[in-house]
Amino acid sequence: MANDAHLRETMLERTELLQGHFLHVVRDAVALPDGGRATREFVLHPGAVMVVGLLDDGQVVLERQYRHPLQDVMIEFPAGKLDAGEGSLGCARRELQEETGYTAGEWAFAGRLAPTIAYSNELIDIWFARKLVLGERRLDQGEFLDVFTATPEQLLSWCRGGAVVDGKTLVGALWLQQVLQGNWALDWAPAPGDVLPENDAP
């Protein structure tokens, strides 16, 4: 990678703007590469995971969930944010079981995406899961969602037609397409034991 010092900003000070139940918003004063000064307001985020669950019949596990900011029901891959001190794989296993009821016999880390680079430091780890076994869901209080399955072809048609607009799910569909076509390989590993390691991030 070329030297990018001429692009980088240097943080000078930080002001806390909002510490809510979910959002943590700050304003940073930064020094610009040309010596000027500017402010950057953004959301601090603990990080999240998304799970592309592959069923034995070739279908994938999806959800329909109402998202208040858009005031509409979205089609999404299962996902959720990391709890304090939680590793990436541990979060993926927890979210998949809580939201869908599925547990997986094998897992593979695919990649990482930054969904909103202009106003948040959120990073989402993309996990693939297979050898799924259906059990009981454990939704959080106040969480309502439908779980359903679809073929990869159906999902891709929804992405192309605009029925799927969620950014992380669009990225997950790209990964799924490339994996199924044999272009992008995954390193599968058996699921860890019942005790989740504390530091299991890839």
Rosetta constraint file for C-alpha pairs under 8 A:
AtomPair CA 4 CA 8 HARMONIC 6.65 0.50
AtomPair CA 5 CA 33 HARMONIC 7.65 0.50
AtomPair CA 6 CA 33 HARMONIC 5.62 0.50
AtomPair CA 7 CA 33 HARMONIC 6.08 0.50
AtomPair CA 8 CA 32 HARMONIC 7.26 0.50
AtomPair CA 8 CA 33 HARMONIC 6.18 0.50
AtomPair CA 9 CA 30 HARMONIC 6.09 0.50
AtomPair CA 9 CA 31 HARMONIC 5.61 0.50
AtomPair CA 9 CA 32 HARMONIC 5.01 0.50
AtomPair CA 9 CA 33 HARMONIC 6.00 0.50
AtomPair CA 10 CA 30 HARMONIC 5.27 0.50
AtomPair CA 10 CA 31 HARMONIC 5.07 0.50
AtomPair CA 10 CA 32 HARMONIC 6.86 0.50
AtomPair CA 11 CA 28 HARMONIC 6.50 0.50
AtomPair CA 11 CA 29 HARMONIC 5.99 0.50
AtomPair CA 11 CA 30 HARMONIC 4.34 0.50
AtomPair CA 11 CA 31 HARMONIC 6.41 0.50
AtomPair CA 12 CA 28 HARMONIC 7.19 0.50
AtomPair CA 12 CA 29 HARMONIC 5.38 0.50
AtomPair CA 12 CA 30 HARMONIC 5.23 0.50
AtomPair CA 12 CA 31 HARMONIC 6.74 0.50
AtomPair CA 13 CA 28 HARMONIC 5.73 0.50
AtomPair CA 13 CA 29 HARMONIC 5.29 0.50
AtomPair CA 13 CA 30 HARMONIC 7.31 0.50
AtomPair CA 14 CA 26 HARMONIC 6.74 0.50
AtomPair CA 14 CA 27 HARMONIC 5.71 0.50
AtomPair CA 14 CA 28 HARMONIC 4.43 0.50
AtomPair CA 14 CA 29 HARMONIC 6.34 0.50
AtomPair CA 15 CA 26 HARMONIC 5.66 0.50
AtomPair CA 15 CA 27 HARMONIC 5.10 0.50
AtomPair CA 15 CA 28 HARMONIC 6.32 0.50
AtomPair CA 16 CA 25 HARMONIC 6.53 0.50
AtomPair CA 16 CA 26 HARMONIC 4.64 0.50
AtomPair CA 16 CA 27 HARMONIC 6.48 0.50
AtomPair CA 17 CA 24 HARMONIC 7.76 0.50
AtomPair CA 17 CA 25 HARMONIC 5.40 0.50
AtomPair CA 17 CA 26 HARMONIC 5.10 0.50
AtomPair CA 17 CA 27 HARMONIC 6.72 0.50
AtomPair CA 18 CA 23 HARMONIC 7.23 0.50
AtomPair CA 18 CA 24 HARMONIC 5.52 0.50
AtomPair CA 18 CA 25 HARMONIC 4.94 0.50
AtomPair CA 18 CA 26 HARMONIC 6.91 0.50
AtomPair CA 19 CA 23 HARMONIC 6.20 0.50
AtomPair CA 19 CA 24 HARMONIC 4.59 0.50
AtomPair CA 19 CA 25 HARMONIC 6.56 0.50
AtomPair CA 20 CA 24 HARMONIC 6.09 0.50
AtomPair CA 23 CA 43 HARMONIC 6.70 0.50
AtomPair CA 23 CA 44 HARMONIC 7.36 0.50
AtomPair CA 23 CA 45 HARMONIC 7.61 0.50
AtomPair CA 24 CA 43 HARMONIC 5.61 0.50
AtomPair CA 24 CA 44 HARMONIC 5.42 0.50
AtomPair CA 24 CA 45 HARMONIC 7.26 0.50
AtomPair CA 25 CA 41 HARMONIC 7.13 0.50
AtomPair CA 25 CA 42 HARMONIC 5.69 0.50
AtomPair CA 25 CA 43 HARMONIC 4.50 0.50
AtomPair CA 25 CA 44 HARMONIC 6.14 0.50
AtomPair CA 26 CA 41 HARMONIC 5.70 0.50
AtomPair CA 26 CA 42 HARMONIC 5.78 0.50
AtomPair CA 26 CA 43 HARMONIC 6.48 0.50
AtomPair CA 26 CA 44 HARMONIC 7.35 0.50
AtomPair CA 27 CA 39 HARMONIC 6.51 0.50
AtomPair CA 27 CA 40 HARMONIC 5.50 0.50
AtomPair CA 27 CA 41 HARMONIC 4.28 0.50
AtomPair CA 27 CA 42 HARMONIC 6.63 0.50
AtomPair CA 28 CA 39 HARMONIC 5.50 0.50
AtomPair CA 28 CA 40 HARMONIC 5.12 0.50
AtomPair CA 28 CA 41 HARMONIC 6.37 0.50
AtomPair CA 29 CA 37 HARMONIC 7.13 0.50
AtomPair CA 29 CA 38 HARMONIC 5.88 0.50
AtomPair CA 29 CA 39 HARMONIC 4.52 0.50
AtomPair CA 29 CA 40 HARMONIC 6.53 0.50
AtomPair CA 30 CA 37 HARMONIC 5.72 0.50
AtomPair CA 30 CA 38 HARMONIC 5.45 0.50
AtomPair CA 30 CA 39 HARMONIC 5.98 0.50
AtomPair CA 30 CA 40 HARMONIC 7.37 0.50
AtomPair CA 31 CA 35 HARMONIC 6.15 0.50
AtomPair CA 31 CA 36 HARMONIC 5.86 0.50
AtomPair CA 31 CA 37 HARMONIC 4.65 0.50
AtomPair CA 31 CA 38 HARMONIC 6.60 0.50
AtomPair CA 32 CA 36 HARMONIC 5.03 0.50
AtomPair CA 32 CA 37 HARMONIC 5.56 0.50
AtomPair CA 32 CA 38 HARMONIC 6.97 0.50
AtomPair CA 41 CA 119 HARMONIC 6.81 0.50
AtomPair CA 42 CA 118 HARMONIC 7.69 0.50
AtomPair CA 42 CA 119 HARMONIC 4.39 0.50
AtomPair CA 42 CA 120 HARMONIC 5.11 0.50
AtomPair CA 42 CA 121 HARMONIC 7.66 0.50
AtomPair CA 43 CA 119 HARMONIC 6.06 0.50
AtomPair CA 43 CA 120 HARMONIC 4.46 0.50
AtomPair CA 43 CA 121 HARMONIC 6.68 0.50
AtomPair CA 44 CA 120 HARMONIC 5.93 0.50
AtomPair CA 44 CA 121 HARMONIC 5.75 0.50
AtomPair CA 44 CA 122 HARMONIC 7.00 0.50
AtomPair CA 45 CA 120 HARMONIC 6.93 0.50
AtomPair CA 45 CA 121 HARMONIC 6.04 0.50
AtomPair CA 45 CA 122 HARMONIC 5.00 0.50
AtomPair CA 45 CA 123 HARMONIC 7.95 0.50
AtomPair CA 46 CA 81 HARMONIC 6.91 0.50
AtomPair CA 46 CA 82 HARMONIC 6.18 0.50
AtomPair CA 46 CA 83 HARMONIC 7.69 0.50
AtomPair CA 46 CA 84 HARMONIC 7.81 0.50
AtomPair CA 46 CA 122 HARMONIC 6.85 0.50
AtomPair CA 47 CA 81 HARMONIC 5.74 0.50
AtomPair CA 47 CA 82 HARMONIC 5.73 0.50
AtomPair CA 47 CA 122 HARMONIC 5.28 0.50
AtomPair CA 47 CA 123 HARMONIC 5.05 0.50
AtomPair CA 47 CA 124 HARMONIC 5.95 0.50
AtomPair CA 48 CA 79 HARMONIC 7.18 0.50
AtomPair CA 48 CA 80 HARMONIC 5.46 0.50
AtomPair CA 48 CA 81 HARMONIC 3.85 0.50
AtomPair CA 48 CA 82 HARMONIC 5.21 0.50
AtomPair CA 48 CA 88 HARMONIC 7.65 0.50
AtomPair CA 48 CA 91 HARMONIC 7.93 0.50
AtomPair CA 48 CA 122 HARMONIC 7.39 0.50
AtomPair CA 48 CA 123 HARMONIC 6.31 0.50
AtomPair CA 48 CA 124 HARMONIC 4.63 0.50
AtomPair CA 48 CA 125 HARMONIC 6.36 0.50
AtomPair CA 49 CA 79 HARMONIC 5.44 0.50
AtomPair CA 49 CA 80 HARMONIC 5.67 0.50
AtomPair CA 49 CA 81 HARMONIC 6.30 0.50
AtomPair CA 49 CA 82 HARMONIC 7.33 0.50
AtomPair CA 49 CA 88 HARMONIC 6.72 0.50
AtomPair CA 49 CA 91 HARMONIC 6.89 0.50
AtomPair CA 49 CA 92 HARMONIC 5.86 0.50
AtomPair CA 49 CA 124 HARMONIC 4.91 0.50
AtomPair CA 49 CA 125 HARMONIC 4.60 0.50
AtomPair CA 49 CA 126 HARMONIC 5.97 0.50
AtomPair CA 49 CA 127 HARMONIC 7.25 0.50
AtomPair CA 50 CA 77 HARMONIC 6.49 0.50
AtomPair CA 50 CA 78 HARMONIC 5.79 0.50
AtomPair CA 50 CA 79 HARMONIC 4.16 0.50
AtomPair CA 50 CA 80 HARMONIC 6.79 0.50
AtomPair CA 50 CA 92 HARMONIC 6.82 0.50
AtomPair CA 50 CA 124 HARMONIC 6.68 0.50
AtomPair CA 50 CA 125 HARMONIC 6.20 0.50
AtomPair CA 50 CA 126 HARMONIC 5.05 0.50
AtomPair CA 50 CA 127 HARMONIC 6.12 0.50
AtomPair CA 50 CA 168 HARMONIC 7.60 0.50
AtomPair CA 51 CA 77 HARMONIC 6.23 0.50
AtomPair CA 51 CA 78 HARMONIC 5.50 0.50
AtomPair CA 51 CA 79 HARMONIC 6.15 0.50
AtomPair CA 51 CA 92 HARMONIC 6.40 0.50
AtomPair CA 51 CA 96 HARMONIC 6.90 0.50
AtomPair CA 51 CA 126 HARMONIC 6.13 0.50
AtomPair CA 51 CA 127 HARMONIC 4.86 0.50
AtomPair CA 51 CA 128 HARMONIC 5.66 0.50
AtomPair CA 51 CA 129 HARMONIC 6.81 0.50
AtomPair CA 52 CA 60 HARMONIC 6.90 0.50
AtomPair CA 52 CA 61 HARMONIC 7.01 0.50
AtomPair CA 52 CA 77 HARMONIC 6.29 0.50
AtomPair CA 52 CA 78 HARMONIC 7.39 0.50
AtomPair CA 52 CA 126 HARMONIC 7.53 0.50
AtomPair CA 52 CA 127 HARMONIC 6.17 0.50
AtomPair CA 52 CA 128 HARMONIC 4.69 0.50
AtomPair CA 52 CA 129 HARMONIC 6.16 0.50
AtomPair CA 52 CA 172 HARMONIC 6.86 0.50
AtomPair CA 52 CA 176 HARMONIC 7.70 0.50
AtomPair CA 53 CA 60 HARMONIC 5.45 0.50
AtomPair CA 53 CA 61 HARMONIC 5.27 0.50
AtomPair CA 53 CA 128 HARMONIC 5.89 0.50
AtomPair CA 53 CA 129 HARMONIC 4.77 0.50
AtomPair CA 53 CA 130 HARMONIC 6.01 0.50
AtomPair CA 53 CA 132 HARMONIC 7.55 0.50
AtomPair CA 54 CA 58 HARMONIC 6.40 0.50
AtomPair CA 54 CA 59 HARMONIC 6.12 0.50
AtomPair CA 54 CA 60 HARMONIC 4.84 0.50
AtomPair CA 54 CA 61 HARMONIC 6.77 0.50
AtomPair CA 54 CA 128 HARMONIC 7.36 0.50
AtomPair CA 54 CA 129 HARMONIC 6.03 0.50
AtomPair CA 54 CA 130 HARMONIC 4.93 0.50
AtomPair CA 54 CA 131 HARMONIC 7.49 0.50
AtomPair CA 54 CA 132 HARMONIC 7.29 0.50
AtomPair CA 55 CA 59 HARMONIC 5.33 0.50
AtomPair CA 55 CA 60 HARMONIC 5.89 0.50
AtomPair CA 55 CA 61 HARMONIC 7.40 0.50
AtomPair CA 55 CA 130 HARMONIC 6.30 0.50
AtomPair CA 55 CA 131 HARMONIC 6.79 0.50
AtomPair CA 55 CA 132 HARMONIC 6.15 0.50
AtomPair CA 56 CA 130 HARMONIC 7.60 0.50
AtomPair CA 56 CA 131 HARMONIC 6.73 0.50
AtomPair CA 56 CA 132 HARMONIC 7.62 0.50
AtomPair CA 58 CA 151 HARMONIC 6.63 0.50
AtomPair CA 58 CA 152 HARMONIC 7.75 0.50
AtomPair CA 59 CA 149 HARMONIC 6.06 0.50
AtomPair CA 59 CA 150 HARMONIC 5.21 0.50
AtomPair CA 59 CA 151 HARMONIC 4.40 0.50
AtomPair CA 59 CA 152 HARMONIC 6.41 0.50
AtomPair CA 60 CA 149 HARMONIC 5.46 0.50
AtomPair CA 60 CA 150 HARMONIC 5.60 0.50
AtomPair CA 60 CA 151 HARMONIC 6.19 0.50
AtomPair CA 60 CA 152 HARMONIC 6.75 0.50
AtomPair CA 61 CA 77 HARMONIC 6.89 0.50
AtomPair CA 61 CA 78 HARMONIC 7.70 0.50
AtomPair CA 61 CA 147 HARMONIC 7.16 0.50
AtomPair CA 61 CA 148 HARMONIC 6.10 0.50
AtomPair CA 61 CA 149 HARMONIC 4.74 0.50
AtomPair CA 61 CA 150 HARMONIC 6.94 0.50
AtomPair CA 62 CA 75 HARMONIC 6.88 0.50
AtomPair CA 62 CA 76 HARMONIC 5.74 0.50
AtomPair CA 62 CA 77 HARMONIC 4.88 0.50
AtomPair CA 62 CA 78 HARMONIC 6.44 0.50
AtomPair CA 62 CA 147 HARMONIC 5.86 0.50
AtomPair CA 62 CA 148 HARMONIC 5.41 0.50
AtomPair CA 62 CA 149 HARMONIC 5.70 0.50
AtomPair CA 62 CA 150 HARMONIC 7.35 0.50
AtomPair CA 63 CA 74 HARMONIC 7.92 0.50
AtomPair CA 63 CA 75 HARMONIC 5.67 0.50
AtomPair CA 63 CA 76 HARMONIC 5.24 0.50
AtomPair CA 63 CA 77 HARMONIC 6.07 0.50
AtomPair CA 63 CA 78 HARMONIC 6.43 0.50
AtomPair CA 63 CA 145 HARMONIC 6.50 0.50
AtomPair CA 63 CA 146 HARMONIC 5.47 0.50
AtomPair CA 63 CA 147 HARMONIC 4.53 0.50
AtomPair CA 63 CA 148 HARMONIC 6.03 0.50
AtomPair CA 64 CA 73 HARMONIC 6.18 0.50
AtomPair CA 64 CA 74 HARMONIC 5.43 0.50
AtomPair CA 64 CA 75 HARMONIC 4.69 0.50
AtomPair CA 64 CA 76 HARMONIC 6.37 0.50
AtomPair CA 64 CA 145 HARMONIC 5.63 0.50
AtomPair CA 64 CA 146 HARMONIC 5.11 0.50
AtomPair CA 64 CA 147 HARMONIC 6.58 0.50
AtomPair CA 64 CA 148 HARMONIC 7.90 0.50
AtomPair CA 65 CA 73 HARMONIC 5.16 0.50
AtomPair CA 65 CA 74 HARMONIC 5.36 0.50
AtomPair CA 65 CA 75 HARMONIC 6.77 0.50
AtomPair CA 65 CA 76 HARMONIC 7.61 0.50
AtomPair CA 65 CA 144 HARMONIC 6.78 0.50
AtomPair CA 65 CA 145 HARMONIC 4.73 0.50
AtomPair CA 65 CA 146 HARMONIC 6.70 0.50
AtomPair CA 66 CA 71 HARMONIC 6.94 0.50
AtomPair CA 66 CA 72 HARMONIC 5.51 0.50
AtomPair CA 66 CA 73 HARMONIC 4.01 0.50
AtomPair CA 66 CA 74 HARMONIC 6.08 0.50
AtomPair CA 66 CA 144 HARMONIC 7.83 0.50
AtomPair CA 66 CA 145 HARMONIC 7.44 0.50
AtomPair CA 67 CA 71 HARMONIC 5.74 0.50
AtomPair CA 67 CA 72 HARMONIC 5.78 0.50
AtomPair CA 67 CA 73 HARMONIC 6.06 0.50
AtomPair CA 67 CA 74 HARMONIC 6.75 0.50
AtomPair CA 68 CA 72 HARMONIC 6.84 0.50
AtomPair CA 74 CA 164 HARMONIC 6.99 0.50
AtomPair CA 74 CA 165 HARMONIC 7.62 0.50
AtomPair CA 74 CA 166 HARMONIC 7.03 0.50
AtomPair CA 75 CA 163 HARMONIC 7.60 0.50
AtomPair CA 75 CA 164 HARMONIC 5.81 0.50
AtomPair CA 75 CA 165 HARMONIC 7.94 0.50
AtomPair CA 75 CA 166 HARMONIC 7.30 0.50
AtomPair CA 75 CA 169 HARMONIC 7.97 0.50
AtomPair CA 76 CA 164 HARMONIC 7.56 0.50
AtomPair CA 76 CA 166 HARMONIC 6.64 0.50
AtomPair CA 76 CA 168 HARMONIC 7.93 0.50
AtomPair CA 76 CA 169 HARMONIC 5.50 0.50
AtomPair CA 77 CA 168 HARMONIC 7.96 0.50
AtomPair CA 77 CA 169 HARMONIC 5.72 0.50
AtomPair CA 77 CA 172 HARMONIC 7.64 0.50
AtomPair CA 78 CA 95 HARMONIC 7.06 0.50
AtomPair CA 78 CA 96 HARMONIC 6.26 0.50
AtomPair CA 78 CA 99 HARMONIC 6.97 0.50
AtomPair CA 78 CA 100 HARMONIC 7.62 0.50
AtomPair CA 79 CA 92 HARMONIC 7.46 0.50
AtomPair CA 79 CA 95 HARMONIC 6.34 0.50
AtomPair CA 79 CA 96 HARMONIC 7.45 0.50
AtomPair CA 80 CA 91 HARMONIC 7.63 0.50
AtomPair CA 80 CA 92 HARMONIC 7.80 0.50
AtomPair CA 80 CA 95 HARMONIC 6.13 0.50
AtomPair CA 81 CA 91 HARMONIC 7.54 0.50
AtomPair CA 82 CA 86 HARMONIC 5.94 0.50
AtomPair CA 82 CA 87 HARMONIC 7.35 0.50
AtomPair CA 82 CA 88 HARMONIC 7.14 0.50
AtomPair CA 82 CA 91 HARMONIC 5.87 0.50
AtomPair CA 83 CA 91 HARMONIC 7.53 0.50
AtomPair CA 85 CA 198 HARMONIC 6.86 0.50
AtomPair CA 85 CA 199 HARMONIC 7.96 0.50
AtomPair CA 86 CA 90 HARMONIC 6.54 0.50
AtomPair CA 86 CA 91 HARMONIC 6.42 0.50
AtomPair CA 86 CA 198 HARMONIC 5.95 0.50
AtomPair CA 86 CA 199 HARMONIC 7.11 0.50
AtomPair CA 87 CA 91 HARMONIC 6.14 0.50
AtomPair CA 87 CA 197 HARMONIC 7.36 0.50
AtomPair CA 87 CA 198 HARMONIC 5.65 0.50
AtomPair CA 87 CA 199 HARMONIC 5.02 0.50
AtomPair CA 87 CA 200 HARMONIC 4.85 0.50
AtomPair CA 87 CA 201 HARMONIC 5.10 0.50
AtomPair CA 88 CA 92 HARMONIC 6.26 0.50
AtomPair CA 88 CA 125 HARMONIC 7.08 0.50
AtomPair CA 88 CA 199 HARMONIC 7.96 0.50
AtomPair CA 88 CA 200 HARMONIC 6.08 0.50
AtomPair CA 88 CA 201 HARMONIC 4.59 0.50
AtomPair CA 88 CA 202 HARMONIC 7.26 0.50
AtomPair CA 89 CA 93 HARMONIC 6.16 0.50
AtomPair CA 89 CA 127 HARMONIC 7.82 0.50
AtomPair CA 89 CA 200 HARMONIC 5.91 0.50
AtomPair CA 89 CA 201 HARMONIC 6.18 0.50
AtomPair CA 89 CA 202 HARMONIC 7.93 0.50
AtomPair CA 90 CA 94 HARMONIC 6.15 0.50
AtomPair CA 90 CA 196 HARMONIC 5.92 0.50
AtomPair CA 90 CA 197 HARMONIC 7.18 0.50
AtomPair CA 90 CA 198 HARMONIC 7.73 0.50
AtomPair CA 90 CA 200 HARMONIC 6.94 0.50
AtomPair CA 91 CA 95 HARMONIC 5.98 0.50
AtomPair CA 92 CA 96 HARMONIC 6.06 0.50
AtomPair CA 92 CA 127 HARMONIC 7.11 0.50
AtomPair CA 93 CA 97 HARMONIC 6.32 0.50
AtomPair CA 93 CA 103 HARMONIC 7.04 0.50
AtomPair CA 93 CA 104 HARMONIC 7.70 0.50
AtomPair CA 94 CA 98 HARMONIC 5.96 0.50
AtomPair CA 95 CA 99 HARMONIC 5.81 0.50
AtomPair CA 95 CA 100 HARMONIC 7.98 0.50
AtomPair CA 96 CA 100 HARMONIC 5.65 0.50
AtomPair CA 96 CA 101 HARMONIC 6.75 0.50
AtomPair CA 96 CA 102 HARMONIC 6.08 0.50
AtomPair CA 96 CA 103 HARMONIC 6.88 0.50
AtomPair CA 97 CA 101 HARMONIC 4.32 0.50
AtomPair CA 97 CA 102 HARMONIC 4.89 0.50
AtomPair CA 97 CA 103 HARMONIC 5.67 0.50
AtomPair CA 97 CA 135 HARMONIC 7.75 0.50
AtomPair CA 97 CA 136 HARMONIC 7.64 0.50
AtomPair CA 97 CA 137 HARMONIC 6.14 0.50
AtomPair CA 97 CA 138 HARMONIC 7.23 0.50
AtomPair CA 98 CA 136 HARMONIC 7.96 0.50
AtomPair CA 98 CA 137 HARMONIC 4.98 0.50
AtomPair CA 98 CA 138 HARMONIC 4.34 0.50
AtomPair CA 98 CA 139 HARMONIC 5.42 0.50
AtomPair CA 98 CA 140 HARMONIC 7.82 0.50
AtomPair CA 99 CA 137 HARMONIC 5.79 0.50
AtomPair CA 99 CA 138 HARMONIC 6.46 0.50
AtomPair CA 99 CA 139 HARMONIC 5.63 0.50
AtomPair CA 99 CA 145 HARMONIC 7.91 0.50
AtomPair CA 99 CA 147 HARMONIC 7.97 0.50
AtomPair CA 100 CA 136 HARMONIC 7.80 0.50
AtomPair CA 100 CA 137 HARMONIC 5.58 0.50
AtomPair CA 100 CA 147 HARMONIC 6.12 0.50
AtomPair CA 101 CA 134 HARMONIC 5.56 0.50
AtomPair CA 101 CA 135 HARMONIC 4.68 0.50
AtomPair CA 101 CA 136 HARMONIC 4.62 0.50
AtomPair CA 101 CA 137 HARMONIC 4.05 0.50
AtomPair CA 101 CA 138 HARMONIC 7.24 0.50
AtomPair CA 102 CA 132 HARMONIC 5.95 0.50
AtomPair CA 102 CA 133 HARMONIC 5.37 0.50
AtomPair CA 102 CA 134 HARMONIC 4.40 0.50
AtomPair CA 102 CA 135 HARMONIC 5.70 0.50
AtomPair CA 102 CA 136 HARMONIC 7.67 0.50
AtomPair CA 102 CA 137 HARMONIC 7.80 0.50
AtomPair CA 103 CA 132 HARMONIC 5.52 0.50
AtomPair CA 103 CA 133 HARMONIC 5.35 0.50
AtomPair CA 103 CA 134 HARMONIC 6.58 0.50
AtomPair CA 103 CA 135 HARMONIC 7.37 0.50
AtomPair CA 104 CA 129 HARMONIC 5.76 0.50
AtomPair CA 104 CA 130 HARMONIC 5.56 0.50
AtomPair CA 104 CA 131 HARMONIC 5.42 0.50
AtomPair CA 104 CA 132 HARMONIC 4.43 0.50
AtomPair CA 104 CA 133 HARMONIC 6.38 0.50
AtomPair CA 104 CA 191 HARMONIC 6.81 0.50
AtomPair CA 105 CA 129 HARMONIC 7.56 0.50
AtomPair CA 105 CA 130 HARMONIC 6.28 0.50
AtomPair CA 105 CA 131 HARMONIC 4.94 0.50
AtomPair CA 105 CA 132 HARMONIC 6.33 0.50
AtomPair CA 105 CA 133 HARMONIC 8.00 0.50
AtomPair CA 105 CA 190 HARMONIC 5.86 0.50
AtomPair CA 105 CA 191 HARMONIC 5.26 0.50
AtomPair CA 106 CA 129 HARMONIC 5.81 0.50
AtomPair CA 106 CA 130 HARMONIC 5.44 0.50
AtomPair CA 106 CA 131 HARMONIC 6.25 0.50
AtomPair CA 106 CA 188 HARMONIC 6.24 0.50
AtomPair CA 106 CA 189 HARMONIC 5.41 0.50
AtomPair CA 106 CA 190 HARMONIC 4.37 0.50
AtomPair CA 106 CA 191 HARMONIC 5.01 0.50
AtomPair CA 107 CA 127 HARMONIC 6.93 0.50
AtomPair CA 107 CA 128 HARMONIC 5.73 0.50
AtomPair CA 107 CA 129 HARMONIC 4.64 0.50
AtomPair CA 107 CA 130 HARMONIC 6.62 0.50
AtomPair CA 107 CA 188 HARMONIC 5.52 0.50
AtomPair CA 107 CA 189 HARMONIC 5.50 0.50
AtomPair CA 107 CA 190 HARMONIC 6.35 0.50
AtomPair CA 107 CA 191 HARMONIC 6.09 0.50
AtomPair CA 108 CA 127 HARMONIC 5.77 0.50
AtomPair CA 108 CA 128 HARMONIC 5.13 0.50
AtomPair CA 108 CA 129 HARMONIC 6.52 0.50
AtomPair CA 108 CA 186 HARMONIC 6.03 0.50
AtomPair CA 108 CA 187 HARMONIC 5.53 0.50
AtomPair CA 108 CA 188 HARMONIC 4.60 0.50
AtomPair CA 108 CA 189 HARMONIC 6.34 0.50
AtomPair CA 109 CA 125 HARMONIC 7.69 0.50
AtomPair CA 109 CA 126 HARMONIC 6.28 0.50
AtomPair CA 109 CA 127 HARMONIC 4.68 0.50
AtomPair CA 109 CA 128 HARMONIC 6.36 0.50
AtomPair CA 109 CA 186 HARMONIC 7.17 0.50
AtomPair CA 109 CA 187 HARMONIC 7.24 0.50
AtomPair CA 109 CA 188 HARMONIC 7.91 0.50
AtomPair CA 109 CA 202 HARMONIC 7.07 0.50
AtomPair CA 110 CA 125 HARMONIC 7.71 0.50
AtomPair CA 110 CA 126 HARMONIC 5.39 0.50
AtomPair CA 110 CA 127 HARMONIC 5.57 0.50
AtomPair CA 110 CA 128 HARMONIC 6.76 0.50
AtomPair CA 110 CA 175 HARMONIC 7.77 0.50
AtomPair CA 110 CA 186 HARMONIC 6.50 0.50
AtomPair CA 111 CA 125 HARMONIC 6.02 0.50
AtomPair CA 111 CA 126 HARMONIC 5.26 0.50
AtomPair CA 111 CA 127 HARMONIC 7.48 0.50
AtomPair CA 112 CA 123 HARMONIC 6.68 0.50
AtomPair CA 112 CA 124 HARMONIC 5.56 0.50
AtomPair CA 112 CA 125 HARMONIC 4.47 0.50
AtomPair CA 112 CA 126 HARMONIC 5.73 0.50
AtomPair CA 113 CA 123 HARMONIC 5.73 0.50
AtomPair CA 113 CA 124 HARMONIC 5.27 0.50
AtomPair CA 113 CA 125 HARMONIC 6.59 0.50
AtomPair CA 113 CA 126 HARMONIC 7.63 0.50
AtomPair CA 113 CA 168 HARMONIC 7.67 0.50
AtomPair CA 114 CA 121 HARMONIC 7.37 0.50
AtomPair CA 114 CA 122 HARMONIC 6.01 0.50
AtomPair CA 114 CA 123 HARMONIC 4.74 0.50
AtomPair CA 114 CA 124 HARMONIC 6.36 0.50
AtomPair CA 115 CA 122 HARMONIC 6.97 0.50
AtomPair CA 115 CA 123 HARMONIC 7.05 0.50
AtomPair CA 115 CA 124 HARMONIC 7.57 0.50
AtomPair CA 115 CA 167 HARMONIC 6.69 0.50
AtomPair CA 115 CA 168 HARMONIC 6.82 0.50
AtomPair CA 116 CA 120 HARMONIC 5.61 0.50
AtomPair CA 116 CA 121 HARMONIC 7.41 0.50
AtomPair CA 116 CA 122 HARMONIC 7.04 0.50
AtomPair CA 117 CA 121 HARMONIC 6.38 0.50
AtomPair CA 117 CA 122 HARMONIC 7.70 0.50
AtomPair CA 124 CA 168 HARMONIC 7.99 0.50
AtomPair CA 126 CA 172 HARMONIC 7.27 0.50
AtomPair CA 139 CA 143 HARMONIC 6.02 0.50
AtomPair CA 139 CA 144 HARMONIC 7.58 0.50
AtomPair CA 150 CA 154 HARMONIC 6.13 0.50
AtomPair CA 150 CA 155 HARMONIC 6.57 0.50
AtomPair CA 151 CA 155 HARMONIC 6.40 0.50
AtomPair CA 152 CA 156 HARMONIC 6.12 0.50
AtomPair CA 152 CA 173 HARMONIC 7.84 0.50
AtomPair CA 152 CA 176 HARMONIC 7.64 0.50
AtomPair CA 152 CA 177 HARMONIC 7.54 0.50
AtomPair CA 153 CA 157 HARMONIC 6.18 0.50
AtomPair CA 154 CA 158 HARMONIC 6.29 0.50
AtomPair CA 155 CA 159 HARMONIC 6.28 0.50
AtomPair CA 155 CA 173 HARMONIC 7.26 0.50
AtomPair CA 156 CA 160 HARMONIC 6.17 0.50
AtomPair CA 156 CA 173 HARMONIC 6.65 0.50
AtomPair CA 157 CA 161 HARMONIC 5.96 0.50
AtomPair CA 158 CA 162 HARMONIC 5.97 0.50
AtomPair CA 158 CA 163 HARMONIC 4.85 0.50
AtomPair CA 158 CA 164 HARMONIC 5.53 0.50
AtomPair CA 159 CA 163 HARMONIC 6.05 0.50
AtomPair CA 159 CA 164 HARMONIC 4.75 0.50
AtomPair CA 159 CA 165 HARMONIC 6.87 0.50
AtomPair CA 159 CA 170 HARMONIC 6.57 0.50
AtomPair CA 159 CA 173 HARMONIC 7.98 0.50
AtomPair CA 160 CA 164 HARMONIC 7.90 0.50
AtomPair CA 164 CA 169 HARMONIC 7.50 0.50
AtomPair CA 164 CA 170 HARMONIC 7.16 0.50
AtomPair CA 165 CA 169 HARMONIC 7.72 0.50
AtomPair CA 165 CA 170 HARMONIC 6.97 0.50
AtomPair CA 166 CA 170 HARMONIC 6.31 0.50
AtomPair CA 167 CA 171 HARMONIC 6.37 0.50
AtomPair CA 168 CA 172 HARMONIC 6.08 0.50
AtomPair CA 169 CA 173 HARMONIC 6.04 0.50
AtomPair CA 170 CA 174 HARMONIC 6.38 0.50
AtomPair CA 171 CA 175 HARMONIC 6.33 0.50
AtomPair CA 172 CA 176 HARMONIC 6.06 0.50
AtomPair CA 173 CA 177 HARMONIC 6.07 0.50
AtomPair CA 174 CA 178 HARMONIC 6.26 0.50
AtomPair CA 175 CA 179 HARMONIC 6.06 0.50
AtomPair CA 175 CA 184 HARMONIC 7.69 0.50
AtomPair CA 176 CA 180 HARMONIC 6.10 0.50
AtomPair CA 177 CA 181 HARMONIC 6.18 0.50
AtomPair CA 178 CA 182 HARMONIC 6.25 0.50
AtomPair CA 178 CA 183 HARMONIC 5.19 0.50
AtomPair CA 178 CA 184 HARMONIC 5.49 0.50
AtomPair CA 179 CA 183 HARMONIC 5.90 0.50
AtomPair CA 179 CA 184 HARMONIC 4.91 0.50
AtomPair CA 179 CA 185 HARMONIC 6.14 0.50
AtomPair CA 179 CA 186 HARMONIC 7.47 0.50
AtomPair CA 192 CA 196 HARMONIC 6.85 0.50
